[in-house]
């Protein structure tokens, strides 16, 4: 049993990653408290599913314009110091939000500060996400441990997803939305402190050979010409645009379909968190990426089927059961995509490809929010979500047809980029 636990959490044997993990674990609970609270707060103020989509849009659309440049600079900046800066910026943004809500500046008649702060958050996220993804390899320093580090990071994210929404739903009832926003602001302090204890030495920079625009263009060409990477990015785009949009409608389902309150929304999100956390442990227990391409298609079919059933349910217990499978499938889709991309790409293209990954996720999410908001206004929330789920299901079925080519080209990329070590199980080692 001890051996299994060590194998599952082997990336925590690295000191820098342990420190990063401990700080992020606290901060992410606050992030999920805020996500739960924000959806409920906006819907309570406006009674508008469309405005829920607008807030999601503004919080993610900056990545379309900023992330490509961040990816081009990722190999020329101190990623450790950059992440410290973005976490401080998140602290400022969340503190402003909490202050404006607690003082009543944001109310039923004054809503525009929510939109401005959502845009500010999106700008920070556009810088933070691709740099933080690149930081993982800096923290662990061993490619063989990269799949486990990504899976462990997902377990941390989804453990917080399990705890945060439950706390958020309860605290909205006991206190107020403003208190929940303030708690999120406070949770950035531990992660900022922990980052100062991390020690990373970066090699001297090589002379520039390409301009920023040339690096962005070469990154996009790399993604387009590499079939496995292209398919993974397209898969992420489809599931982000149509699948992840379910989260935008959770306040609507909780209040109008299931006749509940903020606690019901928190319960649904926490149930999805249980499923997602289970998926993260499954992924972390794998010692290589062999078979991940088939698993990616399988978990997509699971998630989209559960979404179809959830869209038709008006019974809380059935909805919670479907949220388990939705959480499991969506997490596995996202984490498996991330793991395969980072395992396949060459080192010099990692930053640029991860910026494309971030840009895809962050740009499709806001459009997904607008799409599902518009469909809800026209057809109602249940039909809107079912349409999105059917698109995901059909796409995954198409993935079965493309699987032989994907597998063949994946093996070629691993050999060509000297990344075949991710097929070998890493040895256990613990450092002080």
C-alpha positions, 0 to 999 in steps of 0.5 A: 500500500505504501509503495502504491501511494509513493508511486501515485505521488512520486512527483512530490518527492521533489522539494520544489514541487512539494512547496509549490503543491502546498501553497497552491492547495490552499489557494485553489480552495479559495479559487473554487469558493469564488467560482461558486460564489461568482456564478450565484452572485451574478445570477442573483443580481441579474436573473440573466443566463446571458450575463453569466456568459458575458462574465465568463467571456470577459474573464477568458477572452484576453488569452486570445490576444496575450497568450501567444506573446507569453508563449513566445517569451516563455523561454526567455523570462524567469518563469518562477519570478513571473508566477510570483508577479501574477499571484500578487496581481490575482491578490489585488484583483480579488481584494478589489472585488471583495471590497466593492461587494462588501461595501455595496458598491456593486449592487442590482443597479451598479454591475459594470465593476464585475465586468471590469474585474472579470476582464482584469482577471482574464488578463492576469490569467492569460499571462499566468496560465502558460507560464505556470504550465511551463513552470512544472518542468522547472520544478521537477527537472525530470521529464519522466516525472512530468506525467505524474506531476500533471496528474498530481497537480490535477488531483490538487485542483480537483481536491480543491474543487471538492472542498471549495464549492461546498464551503462557498455554497454554505458561506453564501447562506451563512454570511454573504457573497462578499465574505466568500470573495474576501476568503479567496483573496486571503488564500493567495497569501500562502501561495505567494509565500511558498513561491519565495521558498522555491529555488530554481536556477535557469541557464544563460539565455541563448542569443535571439534567432527569431523575432517574437512574431516569428516565434509565434508563427513557428509555434502555430506551424508546429501545432498544425503540422504535427497531427497528434498535437493538432488533434489534441488542440482540436479535441480541447477546443470542442470540449471547452466550447461545448462541454465545459459550458455546462458550468455556466448553467449550473446556477440556472439548473440549481435554482430553476430546474432543481428548485434549490439554492446556492447550497444546491449549486455547491453540492453539484459542483462538489459532486463533480469534484469527487468525480474529477478527483477520482480521475486525477488519482487514476491518472496519477497511478499510471507510470507511462503515457502508453494507451492514453490516446484511447483513454482520451476518447473513452473518457470523452464519451463518458462525459458527453453521455453523462451531460446528455442525461444531466440535461434531462434530469429534474431530480437532484440525486440523479443530477448528482450522479451524472455530475460524478461522471461529468467531473471524471470525464472532463477532468480526464479529458483536460489532464490527459490532453495536457499530459500528452502535449507536454510529453510529445513536444520538443523542449524548444517548442514547449512554451509556444505549444502550451500557449496555444493550449492555454489560448484554446482553452481560455478563448473557447470557454468564453465563447462557450459561455456566450453560446450556451447563454444564447441557446438557453435564451432561445430553447431553455437550459435543458435543450441548450445543454443537450445540444452541446453534449451531443456535439461532444459525443459525435466528436469523440466517436469520430476520434475512434476513426482517427485513432490508428493515425494518432497512435502511429504519429505519436510514437514517431514524435516521441522518438524524434523529440527524445521524449521516449523516457515517458514510456518508462516508469520513474524510480522512487526517490525522495529529497529533503 
